[in-house]
Amino acid sequence: MGVTLVVLYSTRLEACREFYAGLGLVFARERHGTGPVHYAAVLEDGCVLELYPATTVRETGALRLGLGVESGPLPPGRHVLRDPDGRTVEVLRR
């Protein structure tokens, strides 16, 4: 079994997109039918990370997310960061 989809809800959608793009993720802007505009990135293992705007029904929440990346702006090693919504993001730059 593997994780195929992770959806993060954000009150600061553009700031979150910039944060995760800064880690090397490439996002596509999407909208399905009359749903909200959101962003999706396909990770190296095929898992999709989506960023959706938070609503009163789907609020942002506590989460610790771990990402492994092959390249990007961070030097090799483990880095613990916070995204614009305050979630802990642990990045392992290989």
N, CA, C and O atoms as a CHARMM CRD file, in Angstrom:
* protein
*
  376
    1    1 MET  N      0.85200  -1.17800   0.00000 PROA 1      0.00000
    2    1 MET  CA     0.00000   0.00000   0.00000 PROA 1      0.00000
    3    1 MET  C      0.88800   1.22900   0.00000 PROA 1      0.00000
    4    1 MET  O      1.96900   1.22800   0.58800 PROA 1      0.00000
    5    2 GLY  N      0.42900   2.26400  -0.65700 PROA 2      0.00000
    6    2 GLY  CA     1.17500   3.51700  -0.69400 PROA 2      0.00000
    7    2 GLY  C      0.22000   4.68500  -0.70900 PROA 2      0.00000
    8    2 GLY  O     -0.95800   4.53700  -1.03600 PROA 2      0.00000
    9    3 VAL  N      0.72300   5.82900  -0.35900 PROA 3      0.00000
   10    3 VAL  CA    -0.08000   7.04500  -0.38000 PROA 3      0.00000
   11    3 VAL  C     -0.09300   7.56900  -1.81200 PROA 3      0.00000
   12    3 VAL  O      0.95900   7.69400  -2.44000 PROA 3      0.00000
   13    4 THR  N     -1.29000   7.87700  -2.33000 PROA 4      0.00000
   14    4 THR  CA    -1.40100   8.37600  -3.69200 PROA 4      0.00000
   15    4 THR  C     -1.87100   9.82700  -3.76400 PROA 4      0.00000
   16    4 THR  O     -1.71500  10.48200  -4.79400 PROA 4      0.00000
   17    5 LEU  N     -2.44900  10.33300  -2.66300 PROA 5      0.00000
   18    5 LEU  CA    -2.99200  11.68800  -2.67500 PROA 5      0.00000
   19    5 LEU  C     -2.92300  12.29100  -1.27900 PROA 5      0.00000
   20    5 LEU  O     -3.29100  11.65500  -0.29100 PROA 5      0.00000
   21    6 VAL  N     -2.44500  13.53100  -1.21700 PROA 6      0.00000
   22    6 VAL  CA    -2.47100  14.31700   0.01800 PROA 6      0.00000
   23    6 VAL  C     -3.06900  15.66600  -0.35300 PROA 6      0.00000
   24    6 VAL  O     -2.60100  16.32800  -1.27900 PROA 6      0.00000
   25    7 VAL  N     -4.11500  16.07500   0.38100 PROA 7      0.00000
   26    7 VAL  CA    -4.76500  17.35800   0.12900 PROA 7      0.00000
   27    7 VAL  C     -4.57800  18.23400   1.35800 PROA 7      0.00000
   28    7 VAL  O     -4.93800  17.84500   2.47000 PROA 7      0.00000
   29    8 LEU  N     -4.01600  19.41300   1.15300 PROA 8      0.00000
   30    8 LEU  CA    -3.86000  20.39000   2.21700 PROA 8      0.00000
   31    8 LEU  C     -4.82000  21.54100   1.95100 PROA 8      0.00000
   32    8 LEU  O     -4.89000  22.05400   0.83500 PROA 8      0.00000
   33    9 TYR  N     -5.55400  21.94000   2.97300 PROA 9      0.00000
   34    9 TYR  CA    -6.45600  23.08900   2.87300 PROA 9      0.00000
   35    9 TYR  C     -5.76100  24.28000   3.51100 PROA 9      0.00000
   36    9 TYR  O     -5.15800  24.15900   4.57800 PROA 9      0.00000
   37   10 SER  N     -5.84600  25.41900   2.86200 PROA 10     0.00000
   38   10 SER  CA    -5.08700  26.58400   3.31600 PROA 10     0.00000
   39   10 SER  C     -5.91400  27.85600   3.26400 PROA 10     0.00000
   40   10 SER  O     -6.67800  28.08700   2.32700 PROA 10     0.00000
   41   11 THR  N     -5.74400  28.67600   4.29200 PROA 11     0.00000
   42   11 THR  CA    -6.32000  30.01500   4.28100 PROA 11     0.00000
   43   11 THR  C     -5.39600  30.97700   3.53300 PROA 11     0.00000
   44   11 THR  O     -5.76500  32.11800   3.25200 PROA 11     0.00000
   45   12 ARG  N     -4.20800  30.50400   3.21900 PROA 12     0.00000
   46   12 ARG  CA    -3.20100  31.31000   2.50900 PROA 12     0.00000
   47   12 ARG  C     -2.71900  30.51900   1.29300 PROA 12     0.00000
   48   12 ARG  O     -1.54200  30.17300   1.19000 PROA 12     0.00000
   49   13 LEU  N     -3.63300  30.24400   0.39000 PROA 13     0.00000
   50   13 LEU  CA    -3.37600  29.35200  -0.73400 PROA 13     0.00000
   51   13 LEU  C     -2.15900  29.75600  -1.56200 PROA 13     0.00000
   52   13 LEU  O     -1.29200  28.92100  -1.82000 PROA 13     0.00000
   53   14 GLU  N     -2.07500  31.00400  -1.98100 PROA 14     0.00000
   54   14 GLU  CA    -0.95600  31.43900  -2.82300 PROA 14     0.00000
   55   14 GLU  C      0.37100  31.36900  -2.07000 PROA 14     0.00000
   56   14 GLU  O      1.39200  30.99000  -2.64400 PROA 14     0.00000
   57   15 ALA  N      0.35800  31.73200  -0.78800 PROA 15     0.00000
   58   15 ALA  CA     1.57900  31.65600   0.01200 PROA 15     0.00000
   59   15 ALA  C      2.02700  30.20500   0.16800 PROA 15     0.00000
   60   15 ALA  O      3.22500  29.92300   0.12300 PROA 15     0.00000
   61   16 CYS  N      1.08600  29.28600   0.35000 PROA 16     0.00000
   62   16 CYS  CA     1.43300  27.86000   0.45300 PROA 16     0.00000
   63   16 CYS  C      1.98000  27.34700  -0.87100 PROA 16     0.00000
   64   16 CYS  O      2.95500  26.59600  -0.89200 PROA 16     0.00000
   65   17 ARG  N      1.36200  27.74500  -1.96700 PROA 17     0.00000
   66   17 ARG  CA     1.86000  27.31600  -3.27500 PROA 17     0.00000
   67   17 ARG  C      3.30100  27.78700  -3.45900 PROA 17     0.00000
   68   17 ARG  O      4.15100  27.02100  -3.91300 PROA 17     0.00000
   69   18 GLU  N      3.57600  29.02500  -3.11300 PROA 18     0.00000
   70   18 GLU  CA     4.93400  29.55400  -3.23600 PROA 18     0.00000
   71   18 GLU  C      5.91000  28.80600  -2.32900 PROA 18     0.00000
   72   18 GLU  O      7.03800  28.51900  -2.73100 PROA 18     0.00000
   73   19 PHE  N      5.47600  28.48900  -1.10000 PROA 19     0.00000
   74   19 PHE  CA     6.33000  27.76500  -0.14800 PROA 19     0.00000
   75   19 PHE  C      6.72000  26.40600  -0.71500 PROA 19     0.00000
   76   19 PHE  O      7.90300  26.07100  -0.77800 PROA 19     0.00000
   77   20 TYR  N      5.72300  25.62100  -1.12800 PROA 20     0.00000
   78   20 TYR  CA     6.00400  24.27600  -1.62500 PROA 20     0.00000
   79   20 TYR  C      6.70600  24.30800  -2.97600 PROA 20     0.00000
   80   20 TYR  O      7.52700  23.43500  -3.25400 PROA 20     0.00000
   81   21 ALA  N      6.40900  25.28200  -3.81800 PROA 21     0.00000
   82   21 ALA  CA     7.13300  25.43700  -5.08300 PROA 21     0.00000
   83   21 ALA  C      8.60100  25.76000  -4.80400 PROA 21     0.00000
   84   21 ALA  O      9.48900  25.34100  -5.54700 PROA 21     0.00000
   85   22 GLY  N      8.84500  26.50000  -3.74000 PROA 22     0.00000
   86   22 GLY  CA    10.21100  26.81600  -3.34400 PROA 22     0.00000
   87   22 GLY  C     11.00900  25.60300  -2.91700 PROA 22     0.00000
   88   22 GLY  O     12.23800  25.64600  -2.88400 PROA 22     0.00000
   89   23 LEU  N     10.31400  24.51300  -2.58600 PROA 23     0.00000
   90   23 LEU  CA    10.99100  23.25900  -2.24700 PROA 23     0.00000
   91   23 LEU  C     11.25000  22.41500  -3.48900 PROA 23     0.00000
   92   23 LEU  O     11.84800  21.34200  -3.40400 PROA 23     0.00000
   93   24 GLY  N     10.80000  22.90300  -4.64200 PROA 24     0.00000
   94   24 GLY  CA    11.04100  22.19400  -5.88300 PROA 24     0.00000
   95   24 GLY  C      9.82100  21.55300  -6.51400 PROA 24     0.00000
   96   24 GLY  O      9.92800  20.95000  -7.58200 PROA 24     0.00000
   97   25 LEU  N      8.64900  21.67000  -5.87100 PROA 25     0.00000
   98   25 LEU  CA     7.43600  21.08100  -6.45600 PROA 25     0.00000
   99   25 LEU  C      6.92500  21.96500  -7.59200 PROA 25     0.00000
  100   25 LEU  O      6.98700  23.19200  -7.51700 PROA 25     0.00000
  101   26 VAL  N      6.42600  21.33000  -8.62700 PROA 26     0.00000
  102   26 VAL  CA     5.88100  22.04600  -9.77900 PROA 26     0.00000
  103   26 VAL  C      4.36900  21.87500  -9.76400 PROA 26     0.00000
  104   26 VAL  O      3.86400  20.76000  -9.89700 PROA 26     0.00000
  105   27 PHE  N      3.65100  22.97500  -9.60400 PROA 27     0.00000
  106   27 PHE  CA     2.19400  22.93400  -9.47200 PROA 27     0.00000
  107   27 PHE  C      1.49200  23.31900 -10.76300 PROA 27     0.00000
  108   27 PHE  O      1.93500  24.19800 -11.50300 PROA 27     0.00000
  109   28 ALA  N      0.38400  22.63200 -11.01000 PROA 28     0.00000
  110   28 ALA  CA    -0.52000  22.99200 -12.09400 PROA 28     0.00000
  111   28 ALA  C     -1.77600  23.56700 -11.45400 PROA 28     0.00000
  112   28 ALA  O     -2.27900  23.03900 -10.46200 PROA 28     0.00000
  113   29 ARG  N     -2.27100  24.64600 -12.03000 PROA 29     0.00000
  114   29 ARG  CA    -3.52900  25.25000 -11.56800 PROA 29     0.00000
  115   29 ARG  C     -4.66100  24.41100 -12.13400 PROA 29     0.00000
  116   29 ARG  O     -4.67900  24.11400 -13.32900 PROA 29     0.00000
  117   30 GLU  N     -5.62000  24.02100 -11.27100 PROA 30     0.00000
  118   30 GLU  CA    -6.72300  23.16800 -11.69600 PROA 30     0.00000
  119   30 GLU  C     -8.05300  23.69800 -11.19300 PROA 30     0.00000
  120   30 GLU  O     -8.12400  24.44000 -10.21300 PROA 30     0.00000
  121   31 ARG  N     -9.09400  23.29900 -11.88600 PROA 31     0.00000
  122   31 ARG  CA   -10.46000  23.55400 -11.43300 PROA 31     0.00000
  123   31 ARG  C    -11.33900  22.50300 -12.09900 PROA 31     0.00000
  124   31 ARG  O    -11.33300  22.36200 -13.32200 PROA 31     0.00000
  125   32 HSD  N    -12.08600  21.77300 -11.29500 PROA 32     0.00000
  126   32 HSD  CA   -12.94900  20.71900 -11.80500 PROA 32     0.00000
  127   32 HSD  C    -14.39400  21.20100 -11.76300 PROA 32     0.00000
  128   32 HSD  O    -14.96000  21.36500 -10.68300 PROA 32     0.00000
  129   33 GLY  N    -14.99100  21.43000 -12.92300 PROA 33     0.00000
  130   33 GLY  CA   -16.37700  21.89700 -12.97400 PROA 33     0.00000
  131   33 GLY  C    -16.52600  23.22700 -12.27200 PROA 33     0.00000
  132   33 GLY  O    -15.82200  24.18600 -12.58600 PROA 33     0.00000
  133   34 THR  N    -17.44700  23.28800 -11.31700 PROA 34     0.00000
  134   34 THR  CA   -17.69300  24.51900 -10.56300 PROA 34     0.00000
  135   34 THR  C    -16.93600  24.54900  -9.23400 PROA 34     0.00000
  136   34 THR  O    -17.16700  25.42600  -8.40100 PROA 34     0.00000
  137   35 GLY  N    -16.03000  23.58300  -9.04000 PROA 35     0.00000
  138   35 GLY  CA   -15.25100  23.53000  -7.80300 PROA 35     0.00000
  139   35 GLY  C    -14.25000  24.66900  -7.72600 PROA 35     0.00000
  140   35 GLY  O    -14.11000  25.45000  -8.66700 PROA 35     0.00000
  141   36 PRO  N    -13.55500  24.75900  -6.59900 PROA 36     0.00000
  142   36 PRO  CA   -12.61500  25.86700  -6.41000 PROA 36     0.00000
  143   36 PRO  C    -11.33700  25.68900  -7.22500 PROA 36     0.00000
  144   36 PRO  O    -10.94400  24.56900  -7.54900 PROA 36     0.00000
  145   37 VAL  N    -10.70900  26.78900  -7.54400 PROA 37     0.00000
  146   37 VAL  CA    -9.37700  26.75400  -8.13400 PROA 37     0.00000
  147   37 VAL  C     -8.43500  26.20500  -7.07400 PROA 37     0.00000
  148   37 VAL  O     -8.49600  26.60500  -5.91200 PROA 37     0.00000
  149   38 HSD  N     -7.57500  25.29600  -7.47600 PROA 38     0.00000
  150   38 HSD  CA    -6.60000  24.71300  -6.55600 PROA 38     0.00000
  151   38 HSD  C     -5.34700  24.36400  -7.35000 PROA 38     0.00000
  152   38 HSD  O     -5.29100  24.57800  -8.56100 PROA 38     0.00000
  153   39 TYR  N     -4.35700  23.83200  -6.67000 PROA 39     0.00000
  154   39 TYR  CA    -3.08600  23.49900  -7.30100 PROA 39     0.00000
  155   39 TYR  C     -2.74400  22.04200  -7.02100 PROA 39     0.00000
  156   39 TYR  O     -3.04700  21.51400  -5.95100 PROA 39     0.00000
  157   40 ALA  N     -2.10200  21.39200  -8.00800 PROA 40     0.00000
  158   40 ALA  CA    -1.70500  19.98800  -7.85300 PROA 40     0.00000
  159   40 ALA  C     -0.27900  19.80900  -8.35000 PROA 40     0.00000
  160   40 ALA  O      0.11400  20.36700  -9.37500 PROA 40     0.00000
  161   41 ALA  N      0.49000  19.01900  -7.60500 PROA 41     0.00000
  162   41 ALA  CA     1.85200  18.66600  -8.00200 PROA 41     0.00000
  163   41 ALA  C      1.99600  17.15700  -7.88100 PROA 41     0.00000
  164   41 ALA  O      1.51400  16.55100  -6.92400 PROA 41     0.00000
  165   42 VAL  N      2.65500  16.56500  -8.84400 PROA 42     0.00000
  166   42 VAL  CA     2.92400  15.12600  -8.79700 PROA 42     0.00000
  167   42 VAL  C      4.33500  14.95000  -8.24900 PROA 42     0.00000
  168   42 VAL  O      5.30400  15.46700  -8.80500 PROA 42     0.00000
  169   43 LEU  N      4.43200  14.20400  -7.13800 PROA 43     0.00000
  170   43 LEU  CA     5.72600  13.97400  -6.50800 PROA 43     0.00000
  171   43 LEU  C      6.49200  12.89200  -7.26500 PROA 43     0.00000
  172   43 LEU  O      5.93600  12.22900  -8.14100 PROA 43     0.00000
  173   44 GLU  N      7.75100  12.71800  -6.92800 PROA 44     0.00000
  174   44 GLU  CA     8.61900  11.77500  -7.62800 PROA 44     0.00000
  175   44 GLU  C      8.09500  10.34300  -7.61700 PROA 44     0.00000
  176   44 GLU  O      8.34200   9.58900  -8.55900 PROA 44     0.00000
  177   45 ASP  N      7.37500   9.95700  -6.56200 PROA 45     0.00000
  178   45 ASP  CA     6.85500   8.58900  -6.46300 PROA 45     0.00000
  179   45 ASP  C      5.45800   8.44400  -7.05500 PROA 45     0.00000
  180   45 ASP  O      4.86000   7.37200  -6.97100 PROA 45     0.00000
  181   46 GLY  N      4.93100   9.51400  -7.65300 PROA 46     0.00000
  182   46 GLY  CA     3.60300   9.47400  -8.26300 PROA 46     0.00000
  183   46 GLY  C      2.48900   9.97300  -7.36600 PROA 46     0.00000
  184   46 GLY  O      1.36600  10.15400  -7.83500 PROA 46     0.00000
  185   47 CYS  N      2.76100  10.19900  -6.10000 PROA 47     0.00000
  186   47 CYS  CA     1.75500  10.75100  -5.19000 PROA 47     0.00000
  187   47 CYS  C      1.44000  12.18000  -5.61000 PROA 47     0.00000
  188   47 CYS  O      2.32700  12.92200  -6.03100 PROA 47     0.00000
  189   48 VAL  N      0.17800  12.55900  -5.49400 PROA 48     0.00000
  190   48 VAL  CA    -0.24900  13.90900  -5.85400 PROA 48     0.00000
  191   48 VAL  C     -0.46600  14.72200  -4.57800 PROA 48     0.00000
  192   48 VAL  O     -1.16300  14.28300  -3.66300 PROA 48     0.00000
  193   49 LEU  N      0.13200  15.89800  -4.52700 PROA 49     0.00000
  194   49 LEU  CA    -0.08300  16.84700  -3.43700 PROA 49     0.00000
  195   49 LEU  C     -0.94800  17.96400  -3.98700 PROA 49     0.00000
  196   49 LEU  O     -0.56300  18.64800  -4.93600 PROA 49     0.00000
  197   50 GLU  N     -2.12500  18.15100  -3.38700 PROA 50     0.00000
  198   50 GLU  CA    -3.02400  19.21000  -3.82000 PROA 50     0.00000
  199   50 GLU  C     -3.17500  20.25100  -2.72900 PROA 50     0.00000
  200   50 GLU  O     -3.21200  19.92700  -1.54200 PROA 50     0.00000
  201   51 LEU  N     -3.25900  21.48700  -3.13700 PROA 51     0.00000
  202   51 LEU  CA    -3.49000  22.61900  -2.24100 PROA 51     0.00000
  203   51 LEU  C     -4.83400  23.22500  -2.59600 PROA 51     0.00000
  204   51 LEU  O     -5.03900  23.69300  -3.71600 PROA 51     0.00000
  205   52 TYR  N     -5.75000  23.21500  -1.63300 PROA 52     0.00000
  206   52 TYR  CA    -7.10400  23.74100  -1.82700 PROA 52     0.00000
  207   52 TYR  C     -7.33200  24.90800  -0.87900 PROA 52     0.00000
  208   52 TYR  O     -6.74800  24.95200   0.20400 PROA 52     0.00000
  209   53 PRO  N     -8.17500  25.85300  -1.27600 PROA 53     0.00000
  210   53 PRO  CA    -8.52400  26.92900  -0.34100 PROA 53     0.00000
  211   53 PRO  C     -9.35900  26.36400   0.80200 PROA 53     0.00000
  212   53 PRO  O    -10.25900  25.55400   0.58100 PROA 53     0.00000
  213   54 ALA  N     -9.05700  26.79500   2.02300 PROA 54     0.00000
  214   54 ALA  CA    -9.84900  26.38100   3.18500 PROA 54     0.00000
  215   54 ALA  C    -11.21400  27.06400   3.13200 PROA 54     0.00000
  216   54 ALA  O    -11.35200  28.17300   2.61600 PROA 54     0.00000
  217   55 THR  N    -12.21300  26.38300   3.67400 PROA 55     0.00000
  218   55 THR  CA   -13.56700  26.92900   3.77400 PROA 55     0.00000
  219   55 THR  C    -14.06700  26.66600   5.18900 PROA 55     0.00000
  220   55 THR  O    -13.35600  26.06500   5.99400 PROA 55     0.00000
  221   56 THR  N    -15.26500  27.10300   5.49500 PROA 56     0.00000
  222   56 THR  CA   -15.82700  26.82200   6.81900 PROA 56     0.00000
  223   56 THR  C    -16.09400  25.33000   6.99700 PROA 56     0.00000
  224   56 THR  O    -16.16000  24.84300   8.12600 PROA 56     0.00000
  225   57 VAL  N    -16.24800  24.60200   5.89300 PROA 57     0.00000
  226   57 VAL  CA   -16.48900  23.15800   5.95400 PROA 57     0.00000
  227   57 VAL  C    -15.17100  22.38700   5.94200 PROA 57     0.00000
  228   57 VAL  O    -15.03900  21.36600   6.61600 PROA 57     0.00000
  229   58 ARG  N    -14.21300  22.86900   5.18900 PROA 58     0.00000
  230   58 ARG  CA   -12.90500  22.20900   5.08400 PROA 58     0.00000
  231   58 ARG  C    -11.83100  23.19300   5.53300 PROA 58     0.00000
  232   58 ARG  O    -11.32400  23.99700   4.75100 PROA 58     0.00000
  233   59 GLU  N    -11.50700  23.10200   6.80500 PROA 59     0.00000
  234   59 GLU  CA   -10.53900  24.02400   7.39500 PROA 59     0.00000
  235   59 GLU  C     -9.14800  23.40500   7.38600 PROA 59     0.00000
  236   59 GLU  O     -8.98100  22.19000   7.28000 PROA 59     0.00000
  237   60 THR  N     -8.17300  24.26800   7.49800 PROA 60     0.00000
  238   60 THR  CA    -6.80400  23.80200   7.63900 PROA 60     0.00000
  239   60 THR  C     -6.63300  23.21500   9.04100 PROA 60     0.00000
  240   60 THR  O     -7.35500  23.59800   9.96200 PROA 60     0.00000
  241   61 GLY  N     -5.70500  22.30700   9.20900 PROA 61     0.00000
  242   61 GLY  CA    -5.51400  21.68800  10.50800 PROA 61     0.00000
  243   61 GLY  C     -4.07100  21.29500  10.72800 PROA 61     0.00000
  244   61 GLY  O     -3.22400  21.44000   9.84700 PROA 61     0.00000
  245   62 ALA  N     -3.81000  20.79700  11.91700 PROA 62     0.00000
  246   62 ALA  CA    -2.46300  20.37700  12.26700 PROA 62     0.00000
  247   62 ALA  C     -2.07000  19.15900  11.44500 PROA 62     0.00000
  248   62 ALA  O     -2.86500  18.24100  11.24300 PROA 62     0.00000
  249   63 LEU  N     -0.84300  19.17100  10.98200 PROA 63     0.00000
  250   63 LEU  CA    -0.32100  18.07100  10.18500 PROA 63     0.00000
  251   63 LEU  C      1.18500  18.17500  10.18400 PROA 63     0.00000
  252   63 LEU  O      1.73400  19.27500  10.12100 PROA 63     0.00000
  253   64 ARG  N      1.85400  17.05400  10.25100 PROA 64     0.00000
  254   64 ARG  CA     3.31100  17.02000  10.04000 PROA 64     0.00000
  255   64 ARG  C      3.52400  16.24200   8.75800 PROA 64     0.00000
  256   64 ARG  O      3.11900  15.08500   8.64600 PROA 64     0.00000
  257   65 LEU  N      4.15800  16.87700   7.80100 PROA 65     0.00000
  258   65 LEU  CA     4.33700  16.30700   6.48000 PROA 65     0.00000
  259   65 LEU  C      5.82000  16.08400   6.24000 PROA 65     0.00000
  260   65 LEU  O      6.63500  16.96800   6.50400 PROA 65     0.00000
  261   66 GLY  N      6.17000  14.91900   5.74500 PROA 66     0.00000
  262   66 GLY  CA     7.55800  14.61800   5.40500 PROA 66     0.00000
  263   66 GLY  C      7.70800  14.47200   3.90600 PROA 66     0.00000
  264   66 GLY  O      6.95200  13.73600   3.27100 PROA 66     0.00000
  265   67 LEU  N      8.67700  15.16800   3.33500 PROA 67     0.00000
  266   67 LEU  CA     8.94300  15.09800   1.90100 PROA 67     0.00000
  267   67 LEU  C     10.40300  14.75400   1.67200 PROA 67     0.00000
  268   67 LEU  O     11.28700  15.27900   2.34900 PROA 67     0.00000
  269   68 GLY  N     10.64900  13.87500   0.72000 PROA 68     0.00000
  270   68 GLY  CA    12.00900  13.57400   0.29700 PROA 68     0.00000
  271   68 GLY  C     12.21400  14.15600  -1.08800 PROA 68     0.00000
  272   68 GLY  O     11.41400  13.90200  -1.98800 PROA 68     0.00000
  273   69 VAL  N     13.26300  14.92600  -1.27300 PROA 69     0.00000
  274   69 VAL  CA    13.50900  15.56000  -2.56500 PROA 69     0.00000
  275   69 VAL  C     14.94200  15.26800  -3.02100 PROA 69     0.00000
  276   69 VAL  O     15.86100  15.15400  -2.21100 PROA 69     0.00000
  277   70 GLU  N     15.10000  15.15000  -4.33500 PROA 70     0.00000
  278   70 GLU  CA    16.40800  14.88500  -4.92300 PROA 70     0.00000
  279   70 GLU  C     17.16900  16.16900  -5.20900 PROA 70     0.00000
  280   70 GLU  O     18.40000  16.18900  -5.18400 PROA 70     0.00000
  281   71 SER  N     16.42700  17.25100  -5.48200 PROA 71     0.00000
  282   71 SER  CA    17.08100  18.51200  -5.81700 PROA 71     0.00000
  283   71 SER  C     16.26800  19.64900  -5.21200 PROA 71     0.00000
  284   71 SER  O     15.21800  19.42300  -4.61000 PROA 71     0.00000
  285   72 GLY  N     16.75300  20.84800  -5.37400 PROA 72     0.00000
  286   72 GLY  CA    16.05700  22.01100  -4.83800 PROA 72     0.00000
  287   72 GLY  C     17.00600  22.94100  -4.14300 PROA 72     0.00000
  288   72 GLY  O     18.21900  22.73900  -4.17300 PROA 72     0.00000
  289   73 PRO  N     16.46000  23.97000  -3.50900 PROA 73     0.00000
  290   73 PRO  CA    17.30600  25.01200  -2.92600 PROA 73     0.00000
  291   73 PRO  C     17.97600  24.63800  -1.60200 PROA 73     0.00000
  292   73 PRO  O     18.92300  25.30500  -1.18400 PROA 73     0.00000
  293   74 LEU  N     17.50400  23.59500  -0.94300 PROA 74     0.00000
  294   74 LEU  CA    18.06700  23.23000   0.35900 PROA 74     0.00000
  295   74 LEU  C     19.31600  22.37100   0.19400 PROA 74     0.00000
  296   74 LEU  O     19.39800  21.57500  -0.74100 PROA 74     0.00000
  297   75 PRO  N     20.28900  22.52300   1.09000 PROA 75     0.00000
  298   75 PRO  CA    21.46500  21.65700   1.03200 PROA 75     0.00000
  299   75 PRO  C     21.08400  20.24100   1.47500 PROA 75     0.00000
  300   75 PRO  O     20.07000  20.06100   2.14900 PROA 75     0.00000
  301   76 PRO  N     21.88300  19.23600   1.10600 PROA 76     0.00000
  302   76 PRO  CA    21.58100  17.87300   1.53500 PROA 76     0.00000
  303   76 PRO  C     21.44000  17.78400   3.05500 PROA 76     0.00000
  304   76 PRO  O     22.14000  18.46500   3.80500 PROA 76     0.00000
  305   77 GLY  N     20.51600  16.92300   3.48600 PROA 77     0.00000
  306   77 GLY  CA    20.27600  16.72000   4.90900 PROA 77     0.00000
  307   77 GLY  C     18.80800  16.87700   5.24400 PROA 77     0.00000
  308   77 GLY  O     17.96100  17.01600   4.36200 PROA 77     0.00000
  309   78 ARG  N     18.52300  16.85000   6.54300 PROA 78     0.00000
  310   78 ARG  CA    17.15300  16.94400   7.03400 PROA 78     0.00000
  311   78 ARG  C     16.88400  18.37000   7.51200 PROA 78     0.00000
  312   78 ARG  O     17.68200  18.95600   8.24400 PROA 78     0.00000
  313   79 HSD  N     15.73700  18.92000   7.08000 PROA 79     0.00000
  314   79 HSD  CA    15.36500  20.28500   7.42300 PROA 79     0.00000
  315   79 HSD  C     13.93500  20.28400   7.94200 PROA 79     0.00000
  316   79 HSD  O     13.05700  19.68200   7.32300 PROA 79     0.00000
  317   80 VAL  N     13.68700  20.94100   9.05500 PROA 80     0.00000
  318   80 VAL  CA    12.34500  21.06600   9.61100 PROA 80     0.00000
  319   80 VAL  C     11.89500  22.50800   9.40900 PROA 80     0.00000
  320   80 VAL  O     12.50000  23.44300   9.93300 PROA 80     0.00000
  321   81 LEU  N     10.81900  22.67000   8.63700 PROA 81     0.00000
  322   81 LEU  CA    10.31500  23.99000   8.26500 PROA 81     0.00000
  323   81 LEU  C      8.86000  24.12000   8.69100 PROA 81     0.00000
  324   81 LEU  O      8.25700  23.14500   9.13700 PROA 81     0.00000
  325   82 ARG  N      8.29800  25.29800   8.55900 PROA 82     0.00000
  326   82 ARG  CA     6.87200  25.54100   8.78600 PROA 82     0.00000
  327   82 ARG  C      6.30500  26.19100   7.54200 PROA 82     0.00000
  328   82 ARG  O      6.87700  27.14100   7.00800 PROA 82     0.00000
  329   83 ASP  N      5.16400  25.66900   7.08000 PROA 83     0.00000
  330   83 ASP  CA     4.53100  26.28900   5.92300 PROA 83     0.00000
  331   83 ASP  C      3.72100  27.50200   6.37700 PROA 83     0.00000
  332   83 ASP  O      3.59600  27.72300   7.58200 PROA 83     0.00000
  333   84 PRO  N      3.16900  28.29000   5.46200 PROA 84     0.00000
  334   84 PRO  CA     2.45900  29.51400   5.85100 PROA 84     0.00000
  335   84 PRO  C      1.25900  29.29700   6.77600 PROA 84     0.00000
  336   84 PRO  O      0.83500  30.23300   7.45500 PROA 84     0.00000
  337   85 ASP  N      0.70300  28.07900   6.81500 PROA 85     0.00000
  338   85 ASP  CA    -0.39700  27.79200   7.73200 PROA 85     0.00000
  339   85 ASP  C      0.08600  27.22200   9.05600 PROA 85     0.00000
  340   85 ASP  O     -0.73400  26.87200   9.90500 PROA 85     0.00000
  341   86 GLY  N      1.40400  27.11800   9.25700 PROA 86     0.00000
  342   86 GLY  CA     1.96000  26.64300  10.51700 PROA 86     0.00000
  343   86 GLY  C      2.17400  25.14000  10.59300 PROA 86     0.00000
  344   86 GLY  O      2.56100  24.63400  11.64600 PROA 86     0.00000
  345   87 ARG  N      1.93200  24.40900   9.50300 PROA 87     0.00000
  346   87 ARG  CA     2.18200  22.97000   9.51700 PROA 87     0.00000
  347   87 ARG  C      3.68000  22.70100   9.49300 PROA 87     0.00000
  348   87 ARG  O      4.43300  23.41700   8.83100 PROA 87     0.00000
  349   88 THR  N      4.11000  21.67900  10.20900 PROA 88     0.00000
  350   88 THR  CA     5.50900  21.27800  10.20300 PROA 88     0.00000
  351   88 THR  C      5.77400  20.47900   8.93800 PROA 88     0.00000
  352   88 THR  O      5.04900  19.53300   8.62900 PROA 88     0.00000
  353   89 VAL  N      6.81100  20.86200   8.20900 PROA 89     0.00000
  354   89 VAL  CA     7.20800  20.15800   6.99300 PROA 89     0.00000
  355   89 VAL  C      8.65800  19.73400   7.15300 PROA 89     0.00000
  356   89 VAL  O      9.56100  20.56800   7.22900 PROA 89     0.00000
  357   90 GLU  N      8.86300  18.42700   7.20200 PROA 90     0.00000
  358   90 GLU  CA    10.20400  17.88300   7.34200 PROA 90     0.00000
  359   90 GLU  C     10.68100  17.48900   5.95000 PROA 90     0.00000
  360   90 GLU  O     10.06800  16.64600   5.29500 PROA 90     0.00000
  361   91 VAL  N     11.76500  18.09200   5.50400 PROA 91     0.00000
  362   91 VAL  CA    12.27500  17.84800   4.16000 PROA 91     0.00000
  363   91 VAL  C     13.61000  17.13400   4.26200 PROA 91     0.00000
  364   91 VAL  O     14.53200  17.61000   4.92400 PROA 91     0.00000
  365   92 LEU  N     13.70600  15.98600   3.60200 PROA 92     0.00000
  366   92 LEU  CA    14.96500  15.26200   3.50700 PROA 92     0.00000
  367   92 LEU  C     15.50000  15.49000   2.10000 PROA 92     0.00000
  368   92 LEU  O     14.97700  14.94700   1.12700 PROA 92     0.00000
  369   93 ARG  N     16.53200  16.28800   2.01000 PROA 93     0.00000
  370   93 ARG  CA    17.18300  16.53400   0.71500 PROA 93     0.00000
  371   93 ARG  C     18.27000  15.49800   0.57700 PROA 93     0.00000
  372   93 ARG  O     19.24300  15.49500   1.33100 PROA 93     0.00000
  373   94 ARG  N     18.10000  14.62500  -0.38600 PROA 94     0.00000
  374   94 ARG  CA    19.05000  13.51900  -0.59000 PROA 94     0.00000
  375   94 ARG  C     20.28400  13.99000  -1.30700 PROA 94     0.00000
  376   94 ARG  O     21.19000  13.19700  -1.56400 PROA 94     0.00000
